[in-house]
Amino acid sequence: MNTDTLVNVIVSLFVGLIVWWGGFRFFRGTGKKLRLFVSVLVAGMALIFPDIGRIVGFIGLFGVLALEVWYNKNKKDFSYSQLTYEGGGIRRGLLPVEVGALYSLEPSTLFVLGLVEIFQKGFVAGTNVRGGGLIVGLDKDFQTSREILSPKLRRENRQEAAYQKKMLLTPSEDVLLEIFGQNNGKSLGEYSIQPWIDVLNRSVITKLSGYDKVETQGYYKEFIAHRLKGIVAGYFNPQDYIGWMILSRHLGDKNDQIALQLLKKTRPSWLQEGENFLDWLNLVSSVSW
């Protein structure tokens, strides 16, 4: 390789590096594939046309230096702006019962959503009807916590049981299990679930802190609509979206009839033999708070 060829190769590599770094600064680290493609393309052109490559390299060098000066001068302003306007937008990752609390649904409706959620997770074993009432029993892995006197140790015991099931036990769910444990053998409606409602509402307020309530509500309506249509089309397993179906019915949105038809066809694995799911939901709602 002669000297001129070597110089041309070095210049083309330099030009490619200049283009890549200038794109990195200008687009703030985004568009990696596009930046790589453009930098290789320009480097190749500089290798084929050395004179043009030198001019591009000279102009590009001054352009990148100017961009660096501008970037470092405004770096503090960017950082301050990010801290000032951080937050807002949509709060994702909420459970159906938490979205229900976000919409300030009735306690009886929230209880249905919360109860279905812990049934889905396997934290409660089943329900027994007695004299028109309904008794919720804890799963056997959670029943041992009733024998522990210390509230802290009971919580730790329940958390360990949930961990063994590979399920997340939220603070509000833990309170609900504690209420069931303290009222073992009593029918729904014979004891208060207000402590659970209070913890649920506080939890939702905390999770929503810094986010936009209206945008979040709109997001979950769209989320429910998308999932319901996906279930109808066969893309999603209805067993995974039972809580969202129930929530859609109580929000009274345009998809509530789709949700109703899906609920008629859905039978949760934890439902007892001979029970109809819609009848079960109505019973829980009628005998609870």
C-alpha positions, 0 to 999 in steps of 0.5 A: 500500500503506497503512501497516498492510498494509506492517507486516503484510508486514514482520511476516510476512516476519520470522516466516518468517525466524524459523521458518527460522532456528530450524529451521536451528539445531534441525536443524543445517542439515538438512531444507532443503526442509521448513524452507523449506516450513514457514517460507513456510506460517507467514509466509503465515498471519501475513500472513492473521492479523496479530494471531496473526502478531505473537504468533508473531513475539514468541514465536519471537524469544525462542525463537530467541534462547534457541536461539542462546544454547544453541547457542553455549554447547555449540558447543565440546562438540559439536566435541570430541565429533565429534573424539572419536568420529570414525571407526568404521563401514564402509570402502567403496571396497575392491577384491575382492582387498582384501576378500579380504585383509580375510577373510585368504584364502589367498595363491593365492586373493588372487593370482587376485583380484589377477590378474583385477583387473589383467586387467580394467584392461588392465595385463597382456596375456595368459597363455601355457601352457608345460609345465603352467605359466602365464606372465603377460605385461605389456601392451605399455605396461608392458613399457618399464618393464623397460628402466629401471634406476631403481625409482623411474622404473619406478614413474613409468613404470607410473603414467603408463601407467595414467593413459593408460588412465584406470585407477587403479594401486594400490601393491599392483598396482604391486608385482605388475607389478614382480614380473612384469617382473622375472620375464619369461618365468618360469611362475607359481610359479617366483618369490615374490609375497610382496612383493605379499602384504605390500604388499597386507596393509599397504594394507588395514590402512591403509585400514581404520584407524579403521573397524570390521572386522566391520561392513565384512565384513558390508557387503561380503557384502551388497554382493556379494549385492545385485550378484549378484541385480542381475546375474541380474535384468539390472540390472548388467553381469556384466563389471563384477563378475567379481572379486566373483563369484570372491570370493563363491565363496571366501567360501563364503556363501549366494550362492556357487552364484549366483556359480558359475552367473554365472561359467559364463556370463561370458567376460571380453574378455581371455580368449584364444580357446578358453579356458574361464573356470572352467578358467582360474581353476582353472589359475591357482589350481593353478600359483600359490602 
